[in-house]
Amino acid sequence: MFSKYKKTGGVAASKPAKDSATVTPISALKPPVVPVAASMRKASQPAAAAPVDKEVKRKQRMGEIKLELHRALLDNLNLAALEHATEQDLRQEINAIASEILAEKSIVLGREDRLQLNSELYDEVTGLGPLETLLKDESVNDILVNGPQQIFVERAGKLQLTDVTFKDEKHLLRIIDKIVSAVGRRVDESNPYVDARLSDGSRFNAMVPPVAVDGSLVSIRKFKKDKLGIDDLVQFGAFTEEMAAYLQAAVATRLNIIVSGGTGSGKTTTLNALSSFIDNAERILTIEDTAELQLQQTHVGRMESRPPNVEGKGEVSPRDCLKNALRMRPDRIIVGETRGEEVIDMLQAMNTGHDGSMTTIHANSARDGVSRLENMIAMAGIEMPLKAVRSQISSAVNLIVQASRLQDGSRRMTSITEITGMEGDVISMQEIFRYQRVGLTPDNKIIGHFTATGVRSHYAERFRMWGYDLPSSIYEPIAAQ
């Protein structure tokens, strides 16, 4: 035949049709013609329903053909040889095998349908099937799969339902297994959820039946190839130039910073942007569950925690990584997210000579962030008086940056708050900048502006000693315009 990648001596993927000379146009892609009498009986139905029904049936039939051809390709292709094949050669090979099988099955497709089918088959063999189109779409930030027939995407902070679907639950499970097996993890009934990353760095999470009731649940947080810097975030309206100048001084003078916020509020993006202010001569160690940080410094050591294997052994927790990082002579430690007992080691690192360390936590405000730290210490099983816990937090953490995703989908740095010490049993805090909401436009866009609170920074003298003498004008409140 054509193929240098075709299996030799393999079993044919499908039996030839009994009469291969008779080629039937793909009427199978069209719904059967309804008799006149039947159409008269259904005259009461809306006229617009027929084209929609026709398109649905066409998509279903195309899905069946694609599934059948994919099975045939797996039977025919020498998968071991494909590792060294170029994209052009592989596409030609898939096109040739698909054409032969379509001819054997007496199916004729139009040019557009054939091109689309060949492209989808290529994605099935080498990529992630229906998800490939969404992964290549630069406007998509998140991909959320609720079972095989319902796939949502987030664009510009808003969720939208797509027309992309999987054939069935087995098809979806096969794609999930393909993703997790590539990074040495597994997901099945005994281990029904998994956290992994795609080859491009996108964060992947899946939960399968029986825990997922209506079909497997998948969420993909897409990895941005172009890292957003401080200037980009200022241009997008995430914060102001005055706030950027303040944050540059805070990072450069090695204040310990926590970025807090909800899911999808931009915590990791903010942490990436803040890290751009770190001097290139410093040694940085990063610790994450799933590697997402994109630091541009020369001296960066990246660590990733690992779940237990099938036998329940081999787990490497974030706390294990953090303990080991302290022995690796870091100047700064950046923890992608603090959510458990590693908070103890993180606070100790901040208190014992690793100034300038950073992390993120889930919280709705700066005060809530401090409460979360207290709760995590309590959940770690450390029995300490509450005053001692708060004293540890107040001496370790200098700055809390609050990131929020607002109701119109926009992301803003809604608050920058300093921790200044203890007053009795209470941690004292002062807000330096905030986002002031004013109202809402008719199309539900939030009206607001950033303003300083009028409070001078507690660390102003530290900034001046390090060469960052910020003008007092950046602390002056801005009236609403």
N, C-alpha and C positions, 0 to 999 in steps of 0.2 A: 504494500500500500504506500503510504506517504511517510510513515512514521519512524523516526529514529528514537522516539520516546515510547513507542507502543510496546507492550509486553510481547515477548516471544514465546510461542507455545501456550499462550493464555487461553482461558475460556472466553468465547465470544460473549459480549455483553447482552445481546438480545438475539432472538431467533429472527431470521428473515421472514418477511411476510410471504404467505403462500403464493400470491401473485404479485411479484414485485414490479411487473410491467405496468400494472394498473396503479397510477399515482392519483390518490384522492386529494383534491385541494382541501385545505384545512377548514372544512366546514365545521370541524369539531370545535374550532375557536368561536363559532357563532352559535347562538341558541337555536334549537329546532324551530322550524316555521310553524306558527300556530294556525290551525285550520280556521276557516272563515266563521264557522258556527261558534267555535270556542271564543274567537275574538269578539263576536257579537255578545256572547254571554258575559264577557268581562268589560263591556263598554263603560261600566260605571267607574272603573279604576282610572286614576289620573294618567293622562297621556305621557307625562314625563317619566313614569316609572319604567317604561319599556327600555329606553336607552340605558338607564342606570343598571337594570337587571341584566341587560346584554353585556355591559362592560364588566360586571361582577363575574358573570359566567366565563367571559373571555379570560379574565385574570386567573380564575380558578383553573381553567384548562391549561393556560400557559404555565402555571405553577406545577401542575401534574407532569407536563412535558419536561420542564426543567429538572424536576426531581428524578424522573426516569433517565434523562440524559446524564445527570450527575452520577447516578449509580453505574451507568454504562462507562462513563469516563474513568471511574475508580477501578473498574474491572479491566479496562484497556490500557491505561497509562502506567508506565513504569515510574512509580513515584520516587524511587531512589535516584533515577537519572534526572529528575526535574530539579534537584537541588542546584545543578550546575547549568540549567537551561536559562537562556535570556528571556525577557518578557515577550519579545517579538516572536521567538521560536515557539514559546509555549502557547501564545494566542493562536498562531497558525495551526499548531497541533490540535488544540481544542476545536477550532473551527472545522478542521478537516474531519475529525472523528464525529463531531456533532452532525455534519452534513451527511456523512455515511449512514449514521443511525436514523436520521430523519428520512432518508431515502428508503431504508429498509422497512420503516414503519409507515411508508406511504403518506408522510405528512409534508405539506408544502406551507412555508411561511413567507410572508412579505419581507421585503428588504429591511424595514425598520424593526419588525419583530425579530428577525434573525440576528441583527446586530445587537439588539437588546439582550436576546437570549444568550449569545456568545459572551457578551460582557458579564452577565450574571453568572454564567458557568465558570468564567475565569475567576470571579470573586469567590465562588464556592470552593474551587480547587485550591487557590492560593491565599485567599483572605477569609473574611468573616461573613461571607454571604450577603444577605440583605443589609447588614450594617455598614458595609464598605462605602456605599453611596453617602451615608450620613457622616461617616468618619472623614470623608474627603471634602465635605461641605464646610468651608471656613466660617460660615455664619452660625454654625451650630456649636453651642457651648457644652450642652449635656444631652445625652441620649438615655431615655428611660423606657424600658420595655416592661409592659404589664401583660405577660402572656404572649403567645405567638401572634395574635391578631391585633395587638394594640401597642404602637410604638409612638412615644411622645419625644419631642426635642425642645430644647430651650434656645430661643433666639432673642437677643437683646433683653434678657431677663424675663421673657414671657414664654409660657409653655404652649406648644402647638401640637395637635394630633397630625401624624403623617399618614400617607397612604401606603407606606412600606409595611409588609407583613412577612411572617414566616409561614411555611407550608402547614406545620402543625407543631405540637409540643416536642416531638422527637427531633425535628429539624432544629428547633431552638436549643435543645439540650446538647445536640451534636456540636453546635457552634460554641456553647459555653465550655464544653469539655475540651474543645480545640484550644481555647484561650488559656484555660487554667493548666492544662497539661504542658503547655509551652514554657511555663515558669515553675514547673515542678510541684504543682499543687493539685488537689483533687476536690471534687464535689459530687456527692451521691446522697442516698437516703440516710446513711450513718453520719455524714458530715454535710448537712444541707445548705451551708452558706460558705462563701469564700471571698477573700479580698485579694486582688492581684493587679497587675498592670499589663497593658498592651505593649507591643514592641516599640511603639512611638512614645511611650511614657504615660499614656492616658490611664487614669485610674479606673479600675473595673471592680464592681461588686455584684455578686449574684446570690440568689436564694432560690432553691429548687423545691418541688414537692417532696414530702407532704407538708413542709412548713409553708410554702407558697401555695395557697389554696386554689387559685384560679389559673395556674400556670406559672412558669418560672419568672422571677423578677430580676431584672438586670438594670444596673445604672452605670453609665460610663461618663466620667468627668474628663473631657478632652484636654489633652496636653497642648498648650500653646507653643508653637514653634518660635514665635517672636515674643521674647520676654518683654513685658511691659515695665518700663522704667518710671522713675519719679515724674519726669517731664510728660510722659504719656498720660499718667494718672491725673496730673494737674490739668492737662488739656481736656481730658474726659470729664472733668468736674468732680473727681473723687475727693479732692481737697484743694487748698489754695497754695500759692507760692510762699506765703508767710508760714503756713503750716509745714511746708516742705523744708524751709530754712531751719525751722525749729527742730524737725525730726533729724535733719542732717547733723545738727549740733549734738543732739541726744545720742545718736548712734556713734558718731566720731569720738565723743567723750566717754564712751563705754558705759552708758546707762543700761541697766537690765530692763528689757522691754517685753511685755506680753501683748500680743494682738488677740483681742477677743471678738466674738461675733457668732452669728448663727451659721447653719449650713448654707453654703453657696453665697456667703456675704462678701467674699474676697479676702479672707484671712491669709491664705497662702500667697496670693498675688501681692498683698501688702507686705508680707514678710520678705518676699523676693525683692520688692522695690527697696525696702529699708536696707537690705543686705548690700545694695550697691554703694552705700556710704562707707562700708568697711574698708580699711586700708589693705592694699594688696600684699603687704608684708606680713599680715597676721595669719596664723594657722587656725583654720575653722574646721570643726567636725560637726556633721549633720547626722541626726538620728530620726528616722521616719518609719512608719508602718509600711507605707508605699512611697517610693522615691518620687517626689514632685518638685522639690526645690530646685531652682536653676541658678545657682550661684556662679558669678563670673570671675571670682578671684582665682589666683594661681594656686594657692595652697589650701585645697579643700579635700577633706576625707569624708566620704559618704558611707553611712551604715543604714541597713534596713533590717528590721526585726523579722523573725520567721516563725510561723505557727508550727505546732507539733506534727510529726509524720503519722502514718497509718497506725503505728504501734503506740502512739501517744508520747513519743520521745523526740528529742532534737529541737525543742522549742527554744527560741532566743527572743526574750521579751525586750521591749524598749528600755526597761530598767537594767537588764544585763548589758545592753549596748552602752547605756549612760555610765554605768560603773566602770566599764572598760575604757570608755572615752577619757575618763579622768586620769588614766594612767598613760595617756598618749600625748602629753604635753600640748593641750589645746590653748590657744589664746581666747577663743570664744567657742561656745557650744550652742548649736541651734537645734532645738527639738521641734520636728514638724508639727506635732500636736501632743499636748499633755492631757491625758484622760484617766490616769490610774495611779498606781503606787509609785511610778517613776517621778511623781511630783516632789517626793522627799529628796531624791538625789538631785533633781533640777534646782531646787531651792538651796541645797547645800553647795552646789557648784557655783551658784550666783553669789553665795556668801563667803566662798573660800578662794578668792583670787581669780575667778573666771568672769570678771566684769565684762559687760557687753554681750552677755548671752541673751538669746531670744527664744520664744516659743509661742504657740497659739493655744487658746482654750475656747470652749463653747460657752458663751455667756451673753446675756442681753444688755448688760451695762458694766461699767467699771466696778461698781459696788457688788454686782452679782458675780463678777469675775473673782473678786477676793473671797466671797462666800464659797464659790466652787472650789477654790484652792483649799479652804478650810475643810470642806466636805471630803475632798480627795485624800487629804492627810488622815482624816478620821477613818475612811474606808480602807486605807492601807494597814489599819490595825495598830497604828502608833498611838499609844496612850500618853498624851501630853496635855497639860492644862491649856485651856483655850487662850489664855493670855500669852503663853509661851509660843503657841502656834502663830498667833497674830504678830507677835514680836519677830518671829522668824520671817514671816511674809513681808512685813514692813521694812525690814532691813535688807531683804533680798531683792524685792521688786521696786523699781524706780518709776516706771512709766507703764500705763495701760492705754493702748490705742484701740478704740471701739470701731469696728467695721460693721455696717448694716446694709442689708438689701431692702430697699423701701418698697412700698406697695405698687409703685409704677415700674418696678423692675430695675431701677437705677441703684447703683452701689455707691455709698458715701462713707467717708470717715467721719462718723457722727460725733465723736468726742475724743479728746486727748486729755488724759487725767494723770496727774503726778501723785505718787504716794510720798508723803512728807515725814512720816514717823508714827508715833503712838501718842494718843491723848488719853491717859488712863487705860481702860481696857479696849478702846476703840482705835482702829487704824484711821489716821487722818489723811484726807485726800483733798486735792484742789484741782478743779477743771480749768484748763488753760484755753482750749479751743472747743467749739461745739458747732453743730449744724442746726441752724434755727429754721424750723418749718413755719411758713406763713399761711399757706392755703393750698388749694387744688384747682387746676384749670378744668374747663369743661370736658377735655379729653383725658381726665384723670392723671395728668402730670403734676408732680409735686412742685410747689413754688417754695423756695427757701434760699438761704444764703449762709455762708460760713462766717463766723465772727469769733474774735477773742472775747474772753470773759472780763478782761480788765485786771486779772490777777497776774502779777509778775512771777516768772518761773522761780521755783525754789532752787533750781540748779543754775541760775543766771551767773553766779560767781564762778562756778565750775566751768561753765562755757567760756567765760572770759579768760580764765587761767589756761585753758587749752587752745586759745586763739580764736574762739568763736564768740565775738562780742556782738550779740544780736541787738539791733536798735530797739529802744523801748516802745517804738510806735507799733511793733507787731503785736503787742499785748493790749492795744487799745481796741475797745469794742467798735463794731461797724453797725451803723443804724440800717434798718431795713429800707430798701429803695423802692 
